[in-house]
Amino acid sequence: MTSSDHFYVVDQRLTGNGIQYLFISDGVREIIKIIEYILSNQVDGRPVYNLGFGDYDSSNECLLDSPISNNGDHYRVFNTVLNTIPDFFTSFPTAIVAVQGSDSGDAFIRQCRHECKKGCKEGECRRAGRRIGLYCSYLNKHFEAFSNEYIFYGGNVDDENRLLIEPYKIGKQYDSVLLSKNQ
């Protein structure tokens, strides 16, 4: 991914608890997007940063991760998100990055239930988990190439709401993916 036709140029800014990348999605309309890596906790003395992505709300200076823009440039936007990962690890080489879909939690499912157009039955949501599914699908296809540079783990939430982490297994469904720089 060296051609800028495959991703947008980002503006980077360090924050008190991480790093942000802003860019303009130039599809059907111009939308300011933001990628945030926010310090969330520590594991074995290593900082864990949550990767967040969405539209940038300039009036409140915050990330909105629920809108689905359908701006006609989803591959370029997706590549832009992925393109920030090596840069992030340049600034935070010992960090762990956690990726989760904002459409995977109970709050999303409750909200979706009110707006459901898919005819989902009680206890299911066909829209849930699509975002993490996209990341996992991409990782599954490129796992071998990425494994030269990164170590991957998959995480699933158990019945007691604990995140159980294991070495990433291609094809397995996960609630989250964690990665760190291969030392």
N, C-alpha and C positions, 0 to 999 in steps of 0.2 A: 504494500500500500504506500507507494511513494508519490503517486500522482495526486495532486490536490483536487482532481476531478472526483476522487473517491471519498473525500472527506472535506469538511469545512475547516477553515483556519479559525483557531480559538484564541480568545484573550484569557490569559491566566492571571489569577490573583490569589495570593496566600491570605488565609483568614486566621483568626485566633485558634480555631480548632480543625484546620484542614486546608483544603485548596479547592478553588472553583475554576471552571472553564466555561466561558460564555461564547456563544456564536449565534449567527443568524441563519435559521433554516429558510432557504430561499426557494420554496416550492410554489404552490398555488398562491401563497401569500408569504410575507416575511413574518417570521415568528422568532423572538429571542428565546433561545434554549440555554439551559444551564446544566452542567455536570458538576456534582459536588462530591467530594470525598470528605466525610466528616468523622472525626475521631469519636468512636462509640464506646470502646472499652479496651482492656488489655487481656492478652492471653499469653501465659508464660513469659511475662515481661515485655511482650511485643505489642505495639499499638495496633488496634483493629479499626479500620476506617470503613464506614458504610458508603457504598457508591450509590448516589441518588442522581436521578435524571428527570428532567421535565421542562415545562415552559417556565420562563422567568417572569415573575410578577414584579415589575419595576416599581409599582406604587408601594408595595410592602417589602420589596427587596427579598423575595423568597422564592423557593421552588414550588411549583404546582405539578405534582406527579400523577394526577388523575386524568387530566385531559388527554384525549387521543386526537391528535391534530389532523391525521390523514392529509398531510401537506404535499404528498407526491414525491417525497425525497427520502423515504424511510431507509433505503440502503446507505445513502450518503450520511444520514444522521447516525445510524447504527455504527458505521465505520468511524465516525467522528468520536463517538463514545469510546469505542475500542482503542482508538488512536491516542487517547489521553492516558491509558494505562502505563505504557513505558515511561512517559513523562512523569507521571505520579511517582513511580518507583525510583526515578532519578532523584526526586526530592525526599522521598521516604523509603530508602532501600530495605529497611528491616520490617516494614509494615506488612500487615495482612489486609487484604481488601475483601469485604463481604458484599455480595451482590444478591439482592432479593427483588422479587417483583412486587410492586405496590398493589397488584391485583390478586395477591395470594392470601391476604389476611381475612379474618372474620368481618372486619369493618367493611371491606370491599364487598364481600358476599352479601352482607345485610343491605348495603346501598344498592347493589345490583338487583337484589330481589324486588326492590320497589320500582325499578325501571325495566325489569326483565322483558325482553322481546323475543327470547329464545325458547320460551316454554319450558324452562327448567322445572324439574320436580323438587319437592321439599328435600333438603339435604344435599343438593347438587347445584353447581353453578358452572355452566359451560364457558363462561368468560374468565373464570378464576384461573390463575396460574399461567396465563398466556405469555406474560413477559419473561418470567424465569424460564419458561419452556423455550422461548426464542434463544435466550443466552445458552441454555444447555444444548440445544440443537446445533448451534454454531460451534460450541466447544467440542461436541461429539465429532463433528466433521473435521476439525482442525487440531484435535487433541495431541496427536503425535508431534506436530510442528511446534505447538505452544509449550509442550512439556520439556522442550530443550531449555526454555528460559524461565518457566514458572512451575510451581507445585500447586496442584488443585485438590480441593476437598469438597465433598458434597455434604450438605446439612439438611436434616429433616427434624421437624418439631414433633416431639412425642406427646402422649396423652397428658403429661404433666407440664406441657408448654416449655420443655427444655429442648435446646437445639443439640441434637446428636450429630457429631461430625465423624466422617470416615474418609479415607482416600477416595477420590472421585472415580466412579465406575461409569464407563461409557454406556449410555442407554438407560441408566437408572433415573427415575424421576426424583428431583430434589426440590426442597423449599428454598434453598440458598446454595450459592457456590462461593467458596472462599479460595483465594489465591495469594501466593507470596512469591517473591523473586527467588529463583533457584540460586543458592549461594555457591 
